[in-house]
Amino acid sequence: MIPSHERKRTNYIGRKAELSLLSDILDNVRDGKGNLVLIAGEAGIGKTRLIEEMKHLDAFSTFNLLTGRCLYFKDTDIYLPFKEIFNQYKGIMKNIEVESPFFIRSENSREGSLIREEDFVPMSLIPAEVEYPEETREGMNVEGLMDFDKMSEFIFKLSDRGPLCLFIDDLHWADPPSIKLLQYLAQKITDHPILIVCTYRPEDLFWAEDTPHPLTDPLKRLSRDKLFIPMELKRLSREETDELISEILEVERIPRSFGRLIYKRTNGNPFFVEEVIYSLLERNIIDPSVPDWHKNIDPQTISLPTTLKDIILRRMHWLSSSSIAVLRLSSVSSGTLITFEIIKDALNLSDEEVLEALEELVRAKFLREIPDEESYDFENPVIQEVVYSELNHSRRRFLHNKMAHVLEERFSKNPSYWGSIGIHFYKGKEFEKALKYLIKASSHFSRVAPQKALDYLTMVLICMENLPQSDSIKEQNLEVLIETSNLCLKISEWDRALQFAEKALNLATVLRRNRVKMKAKVNIGEVLRCRGEYDKALGAYQDVFSNMQEEDPETFAQAYMGMGYIHWRRGEFPRALELFSRSLQYAKLQNNLSTIGALYLNIGNVFNHRGDLDKAIDYYRRGSKHLESHGNLLEACRGYSNMGGVYLQKGELDKAEEMLRTALNKSKEQGRSDPWWPQILMIKLHALRDEFREAERIFDMVNEELKGREDRMAQGTSLLYFGLSRMREGRREPDNRKKVISDNGCRFFACQ
């Protein structure tokens, strides 16, 4: 790791409200209204940094600050934080006549005399057990330890020299006598210019049920008596996290995909964000000085700070054996909410043991209850990751198998669970069962969540590699390769689509499966078409018709539709309509509503570019209706987006916005985070409304997400519409605009 002293100190982000509150409190304390502030927050949230920032407030300028900390040791010195605090009082004590609260003298000092500088004895040298004269034991708050009245008098005298701030860090580790002293002082400082600030971690206040944490009851009493001001530091928002990352990397704006990745990994914890970013820099995984530095980062390379792991594992020390068993089982449940019934079926525990374990895990803030669903999830995904990482491989496999069989018994007929069941069998290395459920899950999600379906099929291919290579497995592998290529096409991953299509082509040649071989050829043609390599794509489609031994309506429909698309893009509208018509005939033979719907959208495109806008809208509507009825909702969104584009041409901006927002919302409902075309058309919408800042914002977002992808049409069109926005704003750059269009291969738009 990069040494901490070499790291850039960032601005304190996302804490304006807390600093404002502290400023108001300091003003009141300076006026003689002392108070206790307890700052709660998880490890790494920035509690200590808040105090550092408080020291720079104008309201703090006249305060004297004394600090102490608590340490995580079973037999730590009593009053350790106060010993550290009073080791620092020497500068404030000069010329103050006040009787020491401790009956400790140097050899030359007289009993009962006032403290002088030469009588100073470092508090760290005070033994844990202090011997007091017999007459002073009466009225002591903690027998044999300290006279709390003398301590408060001592602090009051210190505050006579100016407002005083006592800061105690990590109060959750304080010894019980220190906590009692803090309670006592909280009652006494209300009429003095004294502020006591303490930080603590709520998650560390849980011990075993029969051993309550020493801070738990005092907190309740202080709260009941309204003797402190509570302050809780929350995690940073997504936007605040992006701002912190930008500061660390010294870049103006970070890519949204990178921000999402880091936020998902850290949940907005500032310390975790810094540790993760510096770790990536130190290991040369990222370098913001090179283009596309954020692309293709494997989430597995983002390791968690050792400090965080230690904190979580230490908290587990207090859990009962039943709770640990439940926690370990829960850690393998990625994508599946934990319920009482699932735990009971998977573990050999009684009903009462399961209930008590769940209650304990919720109290200890390992799990959180989701009341409406009567289920449980991890309080923080990082906890799940740490617990899972501590399982050895044999235990992981065992627990995944346990979970798989329980879920299969309960939910084998529920499509929403097929993916989870398949993943558990896959990780439990029961590949035959994993194959069964993962294929079913992929089929179920292929229309509504193609990325999820693709993830399932990727695991299916690995399962097949681990099974005996029988003829049936090879045949099944061939079908999966074609479907995987189809899904890659659907989400614009063209390199992978081509890779899987070529594998399918080779295997189909070996197995002499001509029909599947032609499907692979169609997919190769689709990739070439999407890349704008139209002549090569037409050659691939022609191969299908030349080598197909018998008509396959589905394959022919796809090939004719691809050819029609190319002729449409070339402006050859009559030929395009002829080919779309042939494709429609084959699609109707099978009543393939999805293909029929896609063809209606393509025919609508032809009429759109011929200027017959009303007919274009009619075909877009019909196409969207067919696609929605077939469950192909993502493709239906393309119809809404296209309608929005037509309304833009007609100057009906409100209707255009309605259609585009419908497309965006439906895309997001289906789990797609990258609906390029409606976003691109929104650039044009805002440009036409002279909303230039919003047009620029959307352009930056789209341009960033399209980096590294091969969708030259989308890239070029977004640049074209942004050029329109710039031109309307008065910044005319026609030469640059032409270059942009040319560079992105958008010759069709250049002709407009």
matplotlib code that plots the C-alpha trace (Angstrom):
import matplotlib.pyplot as plt

x = [0.0, 1.0, 2.2, -0.5, 1.7, 2.0, -1.7, -3.6, -5.8, -9.1, -11.8, -14.3, -17.2, -20.9, -20.7, -21.8, -24.9, -22.8, -20.2, -22.9, -24.5, -21.1, -20.5, -23.8, -22.9, -19.5, -21.2, -23.4, -20.6, -18.5, -21.4, -21.2, -23.7, -21.6, -22.7, -21.8, -21.9, -21.9, -21.0, -22.1, -21.0, -19.5, -15.8, -14.3, -17.3, -15.2, -15.9, -12.4, -12.0, -15.1, -13.3, -10.2, -12.5, -14.2, -10.8, -10.8, -14.2, -14.2, -16.3, -13.5, -10.7, -10.8, -11.1, -8.4, -8.5, -7.5, -7.8, -7.9, -8.6, -9.8, -8.0, -9.3, -7.7, -9.4, -7.1, -6.5, -5.7, -8.7, -9.4, -7.1, -8.8, -8.7, -5.1, -4.2, -6.3, -4.6, -1.2, -1.8, -3.0, 0.4, 0.3, -3.2, -2.3, 0.5, -0.2, -3.4, -3.8, -6.0, -5.8, -5.1, -7.8, -5.2, -3.3, 0.0, 3.0, 6.6, 9.0, 9.3, 5.6, 3.6, 0.4, -2.6, -0.5, -1.6, -0.3, 2.8, 4.5, 7.4, 4.9, 3.6, 3.5, 2.6, -0.8, 0.3, 2.5, -0.5, -0.9, -4.3, -4.9, -4.4, -4.0, -6.0, -5.8, -8.5, -10.4, -10.9, -12.7, -16.0, -18.3, -16.2, -18.3, -16.1, -14.6, -10.9, -10.5, -11.3, -13.0, -15.4, -16.1, -12.4, -12.2, -15.0, -13.5, -10.2, -11.9, -13.8, -10.6, -9.1, -12.1, -11.5, -8.5, -10.9, -13.5, -12.4, -13.1, -12.4, -12.4, -12.6, -12.2, -13.6, -15.8, -17.1, -13.8, -13.8, -13.4, -16.5, -14.9, -14.2, -17.8, -19.1, -16.8, -18.2, -21.8, -20.9, -19.2, -22.2, -24.4, -21.9, -20.7, -24.0, -23.1, -19.5, -17.8, -16.9, -17.7, -17.1, -17.1, -17.0, -17.2, -18.3, -19.4, -23.0, -22.2, -19.6, -22.0, -23.2, -21.7, -23.2, -26.7, -25.6, -22.8, -24.2, -21.8, -20.8, -21.8, -25.4, -27.1, -25.3, -26.4, -30.0, -29.7, -28.0, -30.6, -33.5, -32.0, -31.3, -27.7, -26.1, -26.6, -26.7, -25.1, -24.9, -22.7, -24.3, -22.5, -21.9, -24.4, -23.5, -22.9, -20.7, -18.8, -18.1, -16.9, -14.5, -13.1, -12.6, -10.6, -8.4, -7.7, -7.5, -9.9, -12.8, -15.3, -15.2, -16.9, -20.3, -19.6, -16.5, -18.4, -21.1, -18.5, -16.7, -20.0, -21.4, -18.1, -17.8, -21.4, -20.2, -17.9, -15.2, -12.3, -13.2, -13.4, -9.9, -8.4, -9.9, -8.8, -5.3, -5.1, -6.1, -3.5, -0.7, -1.3, -1.5, -5.0, -6.1, -4.2, -6.4, -3.8, -4.5, -7.7, -10.5, -8.6, -11.8, -12.8, -12.8, -12.0, -12.6, -14.6, -12.6, -9.5, -11.1, -9.9, -11.3, -9.1, -7.6, -8.8, -12.4, -12.1, -10.5, -13.4, -16.1, -14.3, -13.8, -17.5, -18.3, -16.4, -19.4, -21.9, -23.3, -22.5, -26.0, -25.8, -22.4, -23.9, -26.8, -24.4, -22.3, -25.3, -26.5, -23.2, -23.6, -27.1, -26.2, -29.3, -31.6, -33.2, -32.9, -36.0, -36.7, -38.0, -34.9, -32.5, -34.5, -34.5, -30.8, -29.4, -30.1, -31.4, -34.7, -37.3, -36.3, -32.5, -33.1, -35.3, -32.8, -30.0, -31.8, -32.7, -29.1, -27.8, -30.2, -29.3, -25.6, -26.3, -25.0, -28.5, -31.5, -35.1, -37.3, -40.7, -43.0, -41.3, -40.5, -37.0, -33.5, -30.6, -27.1, -26.9, -24.0, -22.9, -19.3, -20.2, -21.4, -18.2, -16.0, -17.9, -17.9, -14.2, -13.5, -15.1, -12.8, -13.6, -15.1, -17.4, -18.5, -19.3, -21.2, -23.3, -24.1, -25.3, -27.4, -29.0, -29.5, -31.5, -33.6, -34.5, -35.2, -37.5, -39.5, -39.2, -38.5, -41.6, -41.0, -39.2, -37.8, -35.8, -34.4, -31.3, -30.5, -31.0, -28.8, -26.1, -26.0, -25.8, -23.1, -21.0, -21.7, -20.3, -23.4, -23.1, -26.0, -28.6, -27.0, -27.3, -31.0, -31.9, -29.5, -30.9, -34.4, -33.5, -31.8, -34.8, -37.1, -35.0, -33.8, -36.5, -36.7, -33.1, -30.7, -27.6, -28.8, -29.7, -26.2, -24.6, -26.6, -25.6, -21.9, -22.1, -24.0, -21.0, -18.7, -21.0, -20.8, -17.1, -17.1, -19.5, -18.7, -18.7, -21.5, -23.3, -26.3, -24.0, -22.4, -25.8, -26.9, -23.7, -24.3, -27.7, -26.4, -23.6, -26.1, -28.4, -25.4, -24.4, -28.0, -28.0, -24.6, -26.1, -29.1, -26.9, -24.4, -21.5, -20.5, -17.0, -18.5, -21.4, -18.9, -16.8, -19.7, -21.1, -17.8, -17.6, -21.1, -20.2, -17.2, -19.0, -22.0, -19.6, -18.1, -21.6, -22.9, -25.8, -26.4, -29.4, -27.5, -24.5, -26.7, -28.0, -24.4, -23.8, -26.8, -25.3, -21.9, -23.8, -25.6, -22.3, -20.8, -24.0, -23.9, -20.2, -21.2, -19.3, -22.3, -20.7, -19.3, -22.6, -24.5, -22.0, -22.7, -26.5, -26.2, -24.2, -27.3, -29.5, -26.8, -26.0, -29.3, -30.4, -34.1, -36.0, -35.9, -38.5, -36.8, -33.3, -34.6, -36.7, -33.6, -31.4, -33.9, -34.5, -30.7, -30.4, -33.4, -31.7, -28.6, -30.5, -32.5, -29.3, -28.0, -31.1, -32.4, -35.9, -37.8, -35.3, -35.4, -39.3, -39.1, -36.7, -38.7, -41.8, -40.1, -38.9, -42.4, -43.8, -41.5, -42.1, -45.8, -45.4, -44.3, -46.4, -43.2, -44.6, -41.1, -39.7, -43.0, -42.8, -39.1, -40.0, -42.8, -40.3, -37.9, -40.6, -41.5, -37.9, -38.2, -41.3, -39.7, -36.8, -39.0, -40.8, -44.1, -44.1, -47.7, -47.3, -44.0, -45.7, -48.4, -45.8, -43.9, -47.1, -48.0, -44.5, -44.3, -47.7, -46.5, -43.3, -45.0, -47.5, -44.6, -42.9, -40.0, -40.2, -36.7, -37.3, -40.6, -38.8, -37.1, -40.5, -41.3, -37.9, -38.5, -41.9, -40.2, -37.8, -40.6, -42.4, -39.2, -39.1, -42.8, -41.9, -44.3, -41.8, -44.1, -45.3, -41.7, -40.7, -43.6, -42.5, -38.8, -39.5, -41.7, -38.9, -36.4, -38.7, -39.6, -35.9, -35.0, -37.9, -36.4, -33.0, -31.3, -29.1, -27.8, -30.8, -28.7, -31.1, -33.8, -31.0, -29.4, -32.8, -33.2, -30.0, -31.8, -35.0, -33.1, -31.2, -34.5, -35.8, -32.5, -31.8, -28.1, -26.8, -29.1, -28.2, -24.5, -25.1, -26.9, -24.3, -21.4, -23.2, -24.0, -20.5, -18.9, -21.0, -20.4, -16.6, -15.0, -18.2, -18.4, -21.7, -20.4, -24.0, -24.9, -21.6, -21.9, -25.6, -25.0, -22.2, -24.4, -27.2, -24.7, -23.3, -26.9, -27.0, -23.7, -24.7, -28.0, -26.1, -24.0, -20.8, -20.8, -18.2, -19.3, -15.9, -15.6, -19.1, -18.4, -15.3, -17.2, -19.8, -17.1, -15.0, -18.0, -19.0, -22.4, -22.5, -26.3, -26.7, -24.0, -26.2, -29.1]
y = [0.0, 3.6, 5.0, 7.1, 10.2, 10.2, 10.3, 13.4, 14.9, 15.3, 17.9, 16.7, 15.7, 15.3, 16.7, 20.3, 19.8, 18.1, 20.9, 23.5, 21.8, 21.6, 25.3, 26.2, 24.0, 25.6, 29.0, 27.9, 26.3, 29.4, 31.3, 29.0, 26.3, 23.2, 20.0, 16.4, 15.4, 11.7, 11.0, 7.5, 5.9, 2.7, 2.2, 4.4, 6.7, 9.8, 10.4, 11.4, 13.4, 15.4, 16.5, 17.5, 19.6, 21.1, 22.4, 24.7, 26.2, 29.9, 29.0, 26.8, 29.4, 30.2, 26.6, 24.6, 20.9, 17.9, 14.4, 10.9, 7.5, 4.1, 0.9, -2.5, -4.5, -6.6, -5.4, -1.8, 0.8, 2.3, 6.0, 5.6, 8.3, 10.7, 9.9, 10.8, 14.0, 15.2, 14.4, 17.4, 19.9, 21.3, 24.2, 25.2, 24.7, 27.3, 29.8, 28.2, 27.4, 24.3, 21.3, 18.1, 15.6, 12.9, 12.6, 12.3, 14.4, 14.8, 14.5, 18.3, 19.0, 19.3, 17.4, 19.6, 22.2, 23.7, 22.3, 24.0, 23.3, 21.5, 19.3, 17.9, 14.1, 12.4, 10.7, 7.6, 6.8, 6.5, 2.8, 1.2, 0.9, 4.3, 4.4, 7.3, 8.6, 7.0, 10.2, 10.8, 7.5, 8.8, 9.9, 8.5, 7.5, 4.4, 2.9, 3.2, 4.9, 8.6, 11.5, 12.7, 16.0, 16.9, 15.8, 18.1, 21.0, 20.4, 20.6, 23.7, 25.5, 24.5, 26.0, 29.3, 29.9, 29.7, 27.4, 23.7, 20.8, 17.3, 14.7, 11.0, 8.7, 5.1, 5.3, 1.8, 0.5, 2.6, 0.9, 1.1, 3.6, 6.0, 5.7, 6.4, 9.4, 10.6, 10.3, 12.3, 15.1, 15.3, 16.4, 18.9, 20.8, 22.4, 25.7, 25.8, 26.5, 22.9, 20.6, 16.9, 15.1, 11.3, 9.0, 5.4, 2.6, 1.4, -2.0, -2.6, -2.2, -5.8, -8.4, -11.8, -11.4, -12.4, -9.9, -6.4, -3.8, -1.4, 1.6, 0.4, 1.3, 4.6, 5.7, 4.9, 7.0, 9.9, 9.9, 9.7, 12.7, 14.6, 15.0, 14.7, 15.7, 12.7, 12.9, 10.0, 10.0, 8.3, 6.8, 9.1, 9.2, 8.0, 11.6, 12.3, 9.1, 10.2, 13.5, 11.9, 9.6, 12.5, 14.3, 11.3, 10.7, 14.4, 14.2, 16.5, 13.8, 10.0, 7.6, 6.6, 2.9, 3.2, 5.2, 2.5, -0.2, 1.5, 2.6, -1.0, -2.3, 0.3, 1.4, 5.0, 4.5, 7.2, 5.2, 2.1, 4.3, 5.7, 2.4, 0.7, 3.6, 3.7, -0.1, 0.0, 2.7, 1.0, -2.3, -0.4, -1.7, 1.9, 4.8, 7.9, 9.4, 6.8, 6.6, 4.2, 3.5, 2.4, -0.2, -4.0, -3.8, -7.1, -6.5, -9.4, -7.2, -4.7, -6.1, -5.0, -3.2, -5.6, -3.2, -3.8, -7.5, -7.5, -5.3, -7.6, -10.8, -9.4, -8.6, -12.2, -13.3, -12.4, -14.4, -17.7, -20.9, -21.0, -17.4, -18.1, -21.2, -19.0, -16.2, -18.7, -20.1, -16.6, -15.7, -18.1, -16.8, -14.2, -13.2, -15.1, -13.5, -15.6, -16.7, -18.6, -21.6, -21.8, -21.7, -24.3, -26.7, -26.2, -26.4, -28.9, -26.3, -26.1, -23.4, -21.5, -21.7, -20.3, -17.4, -16.6, -16.6, -14.3, -11.9, -11.9, -11.2, -8.3, -6.8, -7.1, -5.4, -8.3, -8.8, -6.6, -7.7, -7.0, -6.9, -7.0, -10.1, -11.8, -12.3, -11.1, -9.6, -8.4, -5.0, -4.3, -6.4, -6.1, -8.2, -11.0, -10.8, -11.0, -13.9, -15.8, -15.2, -16.9, -20.1, -22.8, -24.3, -27.5, -25.6, -23.3, -26.3, -28.0, -24.9, -24.1, -27.7, -27.4, -24.2, -25.6, -28.7, -26.6, -24.1, -26.9, -28.6, -25.4, -23.4, -25.8, -24.6, -20.9, -19.3, -16.5, -19.0, -21.1, -18.9, -19.1, -22.8, -23.3, -21.0, -22.9, -26.3, -24.8, -23.6, -26.9, -28.6, -30.6, -29.7, -31.8, -30.2, -26.8, -27.3, -28.0, -24.9, -22.5, -23.2, -22.8, -19.5, -18.2, -18.9, -17.2, -14.0, -13.8, -11.3, -9.1, -9.3, -10.4, -9.7, -11.9, -14.6, -14.3, -14.7, -18.0, -19.3, -18.6, -20.8, -23.4, -23.7, -24.2, -26.9, -28.7, -28.6, -30.5, -33.2, -36.3, -35.3, -37.4, -36.8, -35.3, -32.9, -31.8, -31.2, -29.2, -27.3, -26.3, -24.9, -23.0, -21.4, -20.1, -18.7, -17.1, -15.4, -14.2, -12.6, -11.0, -9.4, -8.2, -6.3, -5.0, -7.2, -7.9, -9.3, -12.0, -12.5, -13.3, -15.5, -17.7, -17.8, -19.0, -21.7, -22.8, -22.8, -25.0, -27.4, -27.6, -28.5, -31.3, -32.6, -32.1, -29.9, -27.8, -25.9, -24.8, -24.0, -21.5, -19.9, -19.3, -17.8, -15.4, -14.3, -13.7, -11.6, -9.7, -8.8, -7.6, -5.6, -3.9, -3.0, -1.3, -3.9, -4.2, -6.0, -8.7, -9.0, -9.4, -12.1, -14.0, -13.7, -15.0, -18.0, -18.9, -19.1, -20.8, -23.6, -24.2, -27.7, -27.0, -24.0, -22.9, -20.1, -18.7, -18.5, -17.1, -14.5, -13.3, -13.3, -11.3, -8.9, -8.3, -7.7, -5.3, -3.3, -2.8, -1.6, 0.7, 2.2, 2.7, 4.6, 1.9, 2.0, -0.1, -2.9, -2.7, -3.0, -6.0, -7.8, -6.9, -8.3, -11.6, -11.8, -11.1, -14.0, -16.4, -15.0, -15.4, -19.0, -19.6, -16.9, -15.5, -12.4, -11.2, -11.2, -9.8, -6.9, -6.2, -6.2, -3.7, -1.4, -1.8, -1.0, 2.0, 3.1, 3.0, 5.1, 7.5, 8.2, 8.5, 11.3, 9.4, 10.1, 9.2, 5.7, 5.3, 6.0, 3.5, 0.7, 1.6, 1.3, -2.1, -3.4, -2.3, -4.0, -7.3, -7.2, -6.5, -9.2, -11.6, -10.4, -8.8, -5.6, -4.4, -4.5, -2.8, 0.1, 0.6, 1.2, 3.9, 5.5, 5.5, 7.2, 9.8, 10.4, 10.9, 13.4, 15.3, 15.6, 16.8, 19.4, 17.9, 18.0, 17.1, 14.0, 13.2, 13.5, 11.3, 8.5, 8.8, 8.7, 5.7, 4.0, 4.9, 3.8, 0.5, -0.2, 0.4, -1.7, -4.5, -4.0, -2.4, 0.5, 1.5, 2.5, 4.4, 5.5, 7.2, 9.0, 10.1, 11.4, 13.3, 15.2, 16.4, 17.2, 19.4, 21.0, 21.9, 23.4, 25.4, 23.5, 23.3, 22.4, 19.4, 18.4, 18.5, 16.5, 13.7, 13.7, 13.4, 10.5, 8.7, 9.3, 7.9, 4.8, 4.2, 4.4, 1.1, -0.2, -0.7, 1.1, 3.7, 4.7, 5.5, 7.4, 9.4, 10.3, 11.5, 13.7, 15.0, 16.0, 17.5, 19.4, 20.7, 21.9, 23.7, 25.3, 26.5, 27.9, 30.0, 27.9, 26.9, 24.3, 22.9, 21.6, 19.7, 18.5, 17.0, 15.3, 13.8, 12.3, 11.0, 9.5, 7.6, 6.1, 7.8, 8.4, 8.1, 11.0, 13.0, 12.8, 14.4]
z = [0.0, -0.5, 2.9, 4.4, 4.7, 0.9, 0.4, -0.6, 2.2, 0.6, 1.4, 4.1, 1.9, 2.9, 6.5, 6.2, 8.4, 11.1, 11.1, 11.2, 14.2, 16.0, 15.3, 17.0, 19.9, 20.3, 20.4, 23.2, 25.1, 24.8, 26.4, 29.4, 28.4, 28.6, 26.8, 25.9, 22.3, 21.4, 17.7, 16.5, 13.3, 11.9, 11.5, 8.8, 8.6, 9.5, 13.2, 14.1, 10.9, 12.0, 15.1, 13.0, 10.9, 13.9, 15.1, 12.0, 12.7, 13.7, 16.7, 18.0, 17.8, 21.5, 22.8, 24.5, 23.3, 25.3, 23.8, 25.0, 23.5, 24.5, 23.5, 22.8, 25.5, 28.2, 31.0, 29.9, 32.5, 34.2, 33.3, 30.3, 28.2, 31.1, 31.9, 28.3, 28.5, 31.7, 30.4, 28.1, 30.7, 31.6, 29.2, 30.4, 34.1, 34.2, 36.9, 37.9, 41.6, 41.8, 44.1, 42.1, 42.0, 42.4, 45.7, 44.0, 45.0, 44.0, 46.9, 47.4, 47.4, 50.6, 51.2, 50.4, 48.6, 45.3, 42.1, 40.7, 37.4, 39.2, 41.0, 37.7, 37.6, 34.2, 34.6, 32.6, 35.6, 38.0, 39.0, 38.3, 42.1, 43.8, 47.6, 49.1, 52.7, 54.8, 55.3, 51.6, 50.9, 52.1, 49.3, 46.5, 43.5, 42.7, 45.8, 46.0, 42.6, 42.3, 43.9, 41.1, 42.9, 42.9, 39.2, 38.2, 40.2, 38.5, 35.0, 36.0, 36.9, 33.6, 31.8, 33.6, 31.3, 28.3, 26.8, 27.1, 24.8, 25.9, 23.1, 23.8, 20.8, 20.6, 23.7, 23.0, 24.3, 27.5, 30.9, 33.2, 35.6, 32.8, 31.6, 35.1, 35.3, 32.0, 33.3, 36.3, 34.3, 31.9, 34.8, 36.1, 33.0, 32.0, 33.6, 32.4, 29.1, 28.7, 25.7, 25.9, 22.6, 22.4, 19.4, 19.4, 17.1, 17.7, 16.1, 18.8, 21.7, 21.3, 23.5, 24.4, 25.8, 29.3, 29.2, 28.4, 27.1, 29.9, 27.7, 26.9, 30.2, 30.6, 27.1, 28.1, 31.3, 29.6, 26.9, 29.4, 31.3, 28.1, 29.1, 25.6, 22.0, 19.7, 16.3, 13.8, 10.7, 7.8, 4.7, 1.8, -1.0, -4.5, -5.6, -2.6, -3.1, -6.7, -5.5, -3.0, -5.7, -8.1, -5.4, -4.7, -8.4, -9.1, -12.1, -12.8, -13.3, -12.8, -15.2, -13.9, -14.3, -12.2, -9.6, -9.5, -9.0, -6.1, -4.4, -4.6, -3.1, -0.3, 0.4, 0.7, 3.6, 3.2, 4.7, 2.6, -0.5, 0.1, 0.9, -2.2, -4.6, -3.3, -3.5, -7.1, -7.8, -6.0, -7.8, -11.2, -11.8, -12.7, -14.1, -14.7, -17.1, -19.8, -22.0, -20.9, -17.7, -15.9, -18.4, -17.7, -14.0, -12.4, -9.2, -7.6, -7.7, -5.3, -2.0, 1.3, 3.9, 6.5, 9.2, 8.2, 8.1, 11.6, 13.0, 11.6, 12.7, 16.2, 16.5, 15.6, 18.7, 20.9, 18.9, 20.0, 18.1, 16.7, 15.4, 13.8, 12.0, 10.8, 9.7, 7.7, 6.0, 5.2, 3.7, 0.8, 0.1, -2.5, -4.4, -1.9, 1.1, 4.2, 6.0, 9.2, 7.2, 5.0, 7.9, 9.9, 6.9, 6.2, 9.8, 12.6, 14.9, 16.8, 16.1, 19.3, 18.4, 15.0, 16.3, 19.0, 16.5, 14.2, 17.0, 18.2, 14.6, 14.2, 17.6, 16.7, 13.4, 11.2, 9.7, 9.2, 9.2, 6.2, 7.9, 5.0, 3.6, 6.9, 5.7, 6.5, 4.6, 5.6, 7.2, 4.9, 1.9, 3.1, 6.2, 3.9, 1.9, 5.0, 6.5, 3.2, 2.7, 6.0, 5.0, 3.6, 0.2, 1.6, 3.9, 1.1, -1.1, 1.7, 2.6, -1.1, -1.5, 1.7, 0.4, -3.1, -1.8, 0.5, -2.2, -4.6, -2.2, -1.6, -4.9, -7.8, -9.6, -8.9, -11.9, -9.8, -7.7, -10.6, -11.0, -7.2, -7.1, -10.2, -8.8, -5.5, -7.3, -9.5, -6.5, -4.7, -7.8, -8.6, -12.2, -13.7, -11.4, -11.9, -15.7, -15.4, -13.3, -15.0, -18.4, -17.2, -15.5, -18.6, -20.7, -18.2, -18.1, -21.7, -22.8, -19.7, -18.3, -21.0, -19.0, -16.2, -18.7, -20.2, -16.8, -16.3, -19.7, -19.0, -16.0, -18.1, -20.5, -17.5, -16.2, -19.5, -19.5, -16.2, -17.4, -19.4, -23.1, -24.3, -27.6, -25.8, -23.9, -27.1, -28.8, -25.8, -25.8, -29.4, -28.6, -25.6, -27.7, -30.2, -27.4, -25.7, -29.0, -29.3, -25.8, -26.5, -29.6, -27.6, -25.2, -27.9, -26.7, -30.3, -29.7, -27.4, -29.8, -32.6, -30.4, -29.4, -32.9, -34.3, -31.6, -32.5, -36.2, -35.6, -33.3, -35.7, -38.5, -36.4, -35.4, -39.0, -37.8, -40.8, -39.5, -36.4, -38.6, -40.6, -37.4, -36.4, -39.8, -39.3, -36.0, -37.6, -40.2, -37.4, -35.7, -39.0, -39.7, -36.2, -36.8, -40.1, -42.2, -44.6, -47.5, -45.3, -43.5, -46.8, -47.7, -44.5, -45.0, -48.6, -47.4, -45.3, -48.4, -50.5, -48.0, -46.3, -47.2, -46.3, -45.4, -41.8, -41.3, -38.2, -39.7, -43.0, -41.3, -39.4, -42.5, -44.6, -41.7, -41.4, -45.2, -45.1, -42.4, -44.4, -47.5, -45.2, -43.9, -47.4, -48.3, -50.6, -49.2, -51.8, -51.6, -47.8, -47.8, -50.1, -47.9, -44.7, -46.4, -47.1, -43.6, -42.3, -44.4, -42.7, -39.3, -39.7, -40.6, -37.0, -35.5, -34.0, -32.4, -31.3, -34.9, -36.3, -33.8, -34.6, -38.3, -37.7, -36.0, -39.0, -41.5, -39.4, -39.7, -43.5, -43.5, -41.0, -43.2, -46.3, -44.5, -44.0, -40.2, -39.4, -41.0, -39.2, -35.8, -36.7, -37.4, -34.2, -32.2, -33.8, -33.3, -29.6, -29.0, -30.5, -28.6, -25.3, -25.8, -26.4, -23.3, -25.2, -23.2, -23.9, -27.6, -27.2, -25.6, -28.9, -30.4, -27.8, -28.4, -32.1, -31.6, -29.5, -32.3, -34.8, -32.5, -32.3, -36.1, -36.0, -33.4, -30.8, -28.0, -25.1, -26.9, -27.7, -24.1, -23.0, -25.4, -24.5, -20.8, -21.3, -23.1, -20.3, -17.5, -19.1, -19.8, -16.1, -14.9, -16.9, -15.2, -18.2, -17.1, -20.6, -22.8, -25.2, -27.9, -25.7, -23.9, -27.1, -28.4, -25.0, -26.0, -29.1, -27.1, -24.7, -27.5, -29.3, -26.0, -25.6, -22.3, -23.2, -19.7, -19.5, -23.1, -22.2, -19.0, -20.8, -23.6, -21.1, -19.5, -22.8, -24.2, -21.1, -21.1, -24.9, -24.5, -25.4, -27.1, -30.8, -31.4, -33.8, -34.8, -31.2, -30.6, -33.8, -33.3, -29.7, -31.0, -33.8, -31.4, -29.0, -32.0, -32.6, -29.0, -29.3, -32.6, -31.1, -28.2, -30.6, -30.4, -34.1, -35.0, -38.4, -39.3, -36.0, -36.4, -39.8, -38.5, -35.6, -37.9, -40.2, -37.4, -36.1, -39.4, -39.4, -43.2, -43.2, -40.8, -42.7, -45.8, -44.0]

ax = plt.figure().add_subplot(projection="3d")
ax.plot(x, y, z, "-o")
ax.set_aspect("equal")
plt.show()
